[in-house]
Amino acid sequence: MKRASFHPMPCPVAHALERIGDGWSLLILRDAFYGLRRFDDFSHSLGIASSTLTRRLNDLVAAGLLERQPYQDNPPRHEYQLTEAGRDLRQVILTLMAWGACHGATSGKVFLADEETGLPVDLALMDTNTGKRITAQTHRVHMAPEADPLTQWRVRTGQAYRQHDDLVSPFPH
């Protein structure tokens, strides 16, 4: 079954999801960050049906997140390596890992650690221009004046709700 396309939506989150695909694709990317490269390794790690894995790998190659490189001629076999765009997803995967460790049943079993100390990292978003931690109280997502009408509606509607809530949202202000 073909999934719905997010391409027509004028939103960076929708565009990212269009390129990434689905949960299987994120898990393939996670495994690529662990260093897995071959079809059989991905299959073993994920327990995914071969046809599904083939489709997801092809989609990730087409999206420019993985590149396919031959490593054997007879039969033809390929390795999959992260492209620059794929490597740029590292922060996203690490953030999902931290969130899952905090809010899931696997807390503490897999974590990002400082190489010098071996201690778990307290992962946070940071503005590299100022060195400040990004929080809902100190940062907002803004839209350009030429934003499409639906985005403008989201902002206006969200502002109206926030005026009645104590909630401080990191989204449009």
C-alpha positions as CSV (number, residue, x, y, z in Angstrom):
1,M,0.0,0.0,0.0
2,K,1.4,3.4,-1.0
3,R,1.6,5.9,1.8
4,A,0.3,9.5,1.5
5,S,2.8,12.0,0.2
6,F,3.7,15.0,2.4
7,H,5.4,16.7,-0.5
8,P,2.6,19.3,-1.2
9,M,2.6,20.5,2.4
10,P,4.6,23.8,2.8
11,C,6.2,22.7,6.1
12,P,9.8,21.7,6.8
13,V,8.7,18.9,9.1
14,A,6.5,17.4,6.4
15,H,9.3,17.7,3.9
16,A,11.7,15.9,6.3
17,L,9.1,13.1,6.8
18,E,8.6,12.9,3.0
19,R,12.4,12.1,2.6
20,I,12.7,9.9,5.7
21,G,9.7,7.8,5.0
22,D,8.5,5.8,8.0
23,G,9.5,4.0,11.2
24,W,11.3,1.2,9.3
25,S,13.4,3.8,7.5
26,L,14.4,5.5,10.8
27,L,15.5,2.1,12.2
28,I,17.5,1.5,9.0
29,L,19.1,4.9,9.5
30,R,19.8,4.1,13.1
31,D,21.5,0.8,12.1
32,A,23.5,2.7,9.5
33,F,24.7,5.0,12.3
34,Y,25.7,1.9,14.3
35,G,27.8,1.0,11.2
36,L,25.7,-1.7,9.5
37,R,26.0,-1.6,5.8
38,R,24.7,-4.8,4.2
39,F,21.2,-6.0,3.4
40,D,21.7,-9.2,5.5
41,D,22.9,-7.2,8.5
42,F,19.9,-4.8,8.3
43,S,17.6,-7.8,7.9
44,H,19.1,-9.6,10.9
45,S,19.0,-6.5,13.0
46,L,15.4,-5.5,12.2
47,G,13.6,-8.9,11.6
48,I,12.0,-7.1,8.6
49,A,10.5,-8.8,5.6
50,S,13.0,-8.8,2.7
51,S,10.5,-7.1,0.3
52,T,9.9,-4.3,2.9
53,L,13.6,-3.8,3.5
54,T,14.3,-3.7,-0.2
55,R,11.6,-1.0,-0.7
56,R,12.9,1.1,2.3
57,L,16.5,0.9,1.2
58,N,15.5,1.9,-2.3
59,D,13.5,4.8,-0.9
60,L,16.3,6.0,1.3
61,V,18.7,5.9,-1.7
62,A,16.2,7.8,-3.9
63,A,15.8,10.4,-1.1
64,G,19.6,10.9,-1.0
65,L,20.0,9.6,2.5
66,L,21.9,6.4,1.7
67,E,24.1,5.5,-1.3
68,R,24.4,2.0,-2.7
69,Q,27.9,0.7,-3.5
70,P,28.7,-2.7,-5.0
71,Y,30.9,-5.0,-2.9
72,Q,30.4,-8.3,-4.8
73,D,29.8,-9.1,-8.5
74,N,28.5,-12.6,-8.6
75,P,25.8,-12.5,-7.3
76,P,25.6,-8.7,-7.3
77,R,25.6,-7.4,-3.7
78,H,25.6,-3.8,-2.4
79,E,26.5,-2.0,0.8
80,Y,24.6,1.1,1.9
81,Q,26.4,4.1,3.3
82,L,25.0,7.3,4.7
83,T,25.3,10.3,2.5
84,E,26.1,13.8,3.9
85,A,22.3,14.4,4.1
86,G,21.9,11.1,5.9
87,R,24.7,11.9,8.3
88,D,23.0,15.2,9.0
89,L,20.1,13.2,10.6
90,R,22.5,12.0,13.4
91,Q,21.1,14.7,15.8
92,V,17.5,13.6,15.0
93,I,18.3,9.9,15.7
94,L,20.1,10.8,18.9
95,T,17.2,13.0,20.0
96,L,14.7,10.1,19.3
97,M,17.0,7.7,21.2
98,A,17.2,10.0,24.2
99,W,13.4,10.6,24.2
100,G,12.8,6.8,23.9
101,A,15.2,6.0,26.7
102,C,13.5,8.6,28.9
103,H,9.9,7.7,28.1
104,G,10.2,4.0,27.2
105,A,10.8,0.7,28.8
106,T,14.4,0.5,27.7
107,S,15.7,3.4,29.9
108,G,19.4,3.2,30.4
109,K,20.1,0.2,28.2
110,V,21.4,2.3,25.2
111,F,22.6,5.8,25.7
112,L,24.9,8.4,24.3
113,A,28.1,8.8,26.4
114,D,31.0,11.2,26.6
115,E,34.1,9.4,25.2
116,E,36.4,10.8,27.9
117,T,34.3,10.2,31.0
118,G,32.0,7.4,29.8
119,L,29.1,9.2,31.5
120,P,25.7,9.5,29.8
121,V,25.2,12.8,27.9
122,D,22.4,15.2,28.9
123,L,21.3,15.8,25.3
124,A,19.9,19.3,24.6
125,L,19.3,21.5,21.6
126,M,21.7,24.5,21.6
127,D,22.0,27.6,19.5
128,T,25.5,27.4,18.2
129,N,25.5,31.2,17.5
130,T,25.0,32.1,21.2
131,G,25.8,28.8,23.0
132,K,22.4,29.0,24.7
133,R,20.3,25.9,25.4
134,I,17.1,26.1,23.4
135,T,14.0,26.1,25.6
136,A,10.3,26.8,25.1
137,Q,10.7,29.9,27.2
138,T,13.6,31.4,25.3
139,H,13.1,30.4,21.6
140,R,10.2,30.4,19.2
141,V,9.7,29.1,15.6
142,H,8.9,32.1,13.4
143,M,7.4,32.2,9.9
144,A,8.3,34.4,7.0
145,P,5.8,37.0,5.9
146,E,5.3,35.1,2.6
147,A,4.3,31.9,4.5
148,D,1.4,30.1,2.9
149,P,-2.2,30.7,4.2
150,L,-2.4,27.3,6.0
151,T,0.8,28.1,8.0
152,Q,-0.5,31.6,8.8
153,W,-3.8,30.0,10.0
154,R,-1.9,27.6,12.3
155,V,0.0,30.4,13.8
156,R,-3.0,32.6,14.4
157,T,-5.0,29.7,15.8
158,G,-2.2,28.6,18.1
159,Q,-1.7,32.1,19.4
160,A,-5.4,32.3,20.3
161,Y,-5.2,29.1,22.2
162,R,-2.0,30.0,24.0
163,Q,-3.5,33.3,25.2
164,H,-5.9,31.1,27.3
165,D,-3.3,28.6,28.4
166,D,-0.3,28.7,30.7
167,L,1.4,26.6,28.0
168,V,4.5,28.1,26.4
169,S,5.0,26.6,23.0
170,P,8.2,26.4,21.1
171,F,6.3,26.7,17.9
172,P,5.1,29.9,16.0
173,H,4.7,33.0,18.2
